Amino acid sequence: MIPQTTFKYDIEVKDDGYVELTVPFPAGTHITVFVTETSPSDMFDDLLSAAQSNLDFWDNPFDDEDWNNA
């Protein structure tokens, strides 16, 4: 099994449904592309979700001990 890296691009469809993006793979590499439509409000949903889901990182005794005595 080959490990896969995922990239997310937020791009705009041009005239005649044309989409262009630059990927970090060498020429000749076979890739799979999934296309989904997003609304302008969806652009920030991932960022908001990530910010909220990672708050538990700061709630730990080691961090509290270091910062409370700083």
C-alpha atoms as an extended CHARMM CRD file, in Angstrom:
* protein
*
        70  EXT
         1         1  MET       CA              0.0000000000        0.0000000000        0.0000000000  PROA      1               0.0000000000
         2         2  ILE       CA              1.3610000000        3.3960000000       -0.9760000000  PROA      2               0.0000000000
         3         3  PRO       CA              0.7550000000        6.2290000000        1.5010000000  PROA      3               0.0000000000
         4         4  GLN       CA             -1.3410000000        9.0160000000        0.0210000000  PROA      4               0.0000000000
         5         5  THR       CA             -1.0440000000       12.7290000000        0.6930000000  PROA      5               0.0000000000
         6         6  THR       CA             -4.1640000000       14.8440000000        0.3630000000  PROA      6               0.0000000000
         7         7  PHE       CA             -4.1310000000       18.3910000000       -0.9560000000  PROA      7               0.0000000000
         8         8  LYS       CA             -7.0740000000       20.7880000000       -0.9410000000  PROA      8               0.0000000000
         9         9  TYR       CA             -7.3300000000       23.5910000000       -3.4660000000  PROA      9               0.0000000000
        10        10  ASP       CA            -10.0240000000       26.2820000000       -3.4110000000  PROA      10              0.0000000000
        11        11  ILE       CA            -10.1790000000       27.4890000000       -7.0030000000  PROA      11              0.0000000000
        12        12  GLU       CA            -12.6750000000       29.1910000000       -9.2710000000  PROA      12              0.0000000000
        13        13  VAL       CA            -14.0600000000       27.6120000000      -12.4280000000  PROA      13              0.0000000000
        14        14  LYS       CA            -13.2080000000       29.7290000000      -15.4750000000  PROA      14              0.0000000000
        15        15  ASP       CA            -15.0650000000       30.1280000000      -18.7960000000  PROA      15              0.0000000000
        16        16  ASP       CA            -16.3410000000       26.9160000000      -20.3600000000  PROA      16              0.0000000000
        17        17  GLY       CA            -15.7890000000       24.9610000000      -17.1100000000  PROA      17              0.0000000000
        18        18  TYR       CA            -12.0160000000       25.3080000000      -17.2900000000  PROA      18              0.0000000000
        19        19  VAL       CA            -10.0260000000       24.6570000000      -14.0980000000  PROA      19              0.0000000000
        20        20  GLU       CA             -6.2550000000       24.9420000000      -13.7740000000  PROA      20              0.0000000000
        21        21  LEU       CA             -4.0340000000       24.2010000000      -10.7990000000  PROA      21              0.0000000000
        22        22  THR       CA             -0.4040000000       23.4300000000      -10.1160000000  PROA      22              0.0000000000
        23        23  VAL       CA              0.3500000000       20.2680000000       -8.1440000000  PROA      23              0.0000000000
        24        24  PRO       CA              3.5930000000       19.2170000000       -6.4290000000  PROA      24              0.0000000000
        25        25  PHE       CA              4.0450000000       16.0230000000       -8.4630000000  PROA      25              0.0000000000
        26        26  PRO       CA              6.4390000000       15.2810000000      -11.3170000000  PROA      26              0.0000000000
        27        27  ALA       CA              5.1740000000       15.1300000000      -14.9000000000  PROA      27              0.0000000000
        28        28  GLY       CA              3.6950000000       11.7540000000      -15.7520000000  PROA      28              0.0000000000
        29        29  THR       CA              2.4140000000       11.0510000000      -12.2310000000  PROA      29              0.0000000000
        30        30  HSD       CA             -1.0940000000        9.5730000000      -12.1800000000  PROA      30              0.0000000000
        31        31  ILE       CA             -3.4230000000       11.3310000000       -9.7510000000  PROA      31              0.0000000000
        32        32  THR       CA             -7.1170000000       11.1100000000       -8.8150000000  PROA      32              0.0000000000
        33        33  VAL       CA             -9.1370000000       14.3060000000       -8.5420000000  PROA      33              0.0000000000
        34        34  PHE       CA            -12.4050000000       14.6350000000       -6.6100000000  PROA      34              0.0000000000
        35        35  VAL       CA            -14.4950000000       17.7040000000       -7.4200000000  PROA      35              0.0000000000
        36        36  THR       CA            -17.0720000000       19.1760000000       -5.0490000000  PROA      36              0.0000000000
        37        37  GLU       CA            -18.9410000000       22.4520000000       -5.2020000000  PROA      37              0.0000000000
        38        38  THR       CA            -18.7000000000       24.7930000000       -2.2120000000  PROA      38              0.0000000000
        39        39  SER       CA            -20.5330000000       27.9520000000       -1.2930000000  PROA      39              0.0000000000
        40        40  PRO       CA            -18.6710000000       31.0500000000       -0.0560000000  PROA      40              0.0000000000
        41        41  SER       CA            -19.7510000000       30.2870000000        3.5190000000  PROA      41              0.0000000000
        42        42  ASP       CA            -18.2160000000       26.7890000000        3.2730000000  PROA      42              0.0000000000
        43        43  MET       CA            -14.7530000000       28.2750000000        2.7660000000  PROA      43              0.0000000000
        44        44  PHE       CA            -14.4490000000       29.0840000000        6.4690000000  PROA      44              0.0000000000
        45        45  ASP       CA            -16.2720000000       26.0470000000        7.8760000000  PROA      45              0.0000000000
        46        46  ASP       CA            -13.1260000000       23.8560000000        7.7670000000  PROA      46              0.0000000000
        47        47  LEU       CA            -11.0360000000       26.5410000000        9.4470000000  PROA      47              0.0000000000
        48        48  LEU       CA            -13.6580000000       27.1280000000       12.1330000000  PROA      48              0.0000000000
        49        49  SER       CA            -14.0290000000       23.4040000000       12.7620000000  PROA      49              0.0000000000
        50        50  ALA       CA            -10.2650000000       22.9240000000       13.0460000000  PROA      50              0.0000000000
        51        51  ALA       CA             -9.9400000000       25.8470000000       15.4450000000  PROA      51              0.0000000000
        52        52  GLN       CA            -12.6860000000       24.5270000000       17.6890000000  PROA      52              0.0000000000
        53        53  SER       CA            -11.6240000000       20.8930000000       17.5950000000  PROA      53              0.0000000000
        54        54  ASN       CA             -8.0820000000       21.6340000000       18.7350000000  PROA      54              0.0000000000
        55        55  LEU       CA             -8.9010000000       23.5780000000       21.8940000000  PROA      55              0.0000000000
        56        56  ASP       CA             -8.4110000000       20.4490000000       24.0300000000  PROA      56              0.0000000000
        57        57  PHE       CA             -4.6970000000       20.6980000000       23.2670000000  PROA      57              0.0000000000
        58        58  TRP       CA             -4.4340000000       23.6530000000       25.6400000000  PROA      58              0.0000000000
        59        59  ASP       CA             -6.3850000000       21.9590000000       28.4260000000  PROA      59              0.0000000000
        60        60  ASN       CA             -3.6440000000       19.8810000000       30.0100000000  PROA      60              0.0000000000
        61        61  PRO       CA             -1.8360000000       20.0290000000       33.3700000000  PROA      61              0.0000000000
        62        62  PHE       CA              1.6490000000       20.4660000000       31.8780000000  PROA      62              0.0000000000
        63        63  ASP       CA              0.6600000000       23.5760000000       29.9320000000  PROA      63              0.0000000000
        64        64  ASP       CA             -1.2150000000       25.0040000000       32.9200000000  PROA      64              0.0000000000
        65        65  GLU       CA              1.8090000000       24.4730000000       35.1940000000  PROA      65              0.0000000000
        66        66  ASP       CA              4.2050000000       26.1840000000       32.7740000000  PROA      66              0.0000000000
        67        67  TRP       CA              1.9970000000       29.1620000000       31.9300000000  PROA      67              0.0000000000
        68        68  ASN       CA              0.5370000000       29.7480000000       35.3670000000  PROA      68              0.0000000000
        69        69  ASN       CA              4.0510000000       30.1710000000       36.7730000000  PROA      69              0.0000000000
        70        70  ALA       CA              5.3850000000       32.2730000000       33.8790000000  PROA      70              0.0000000000
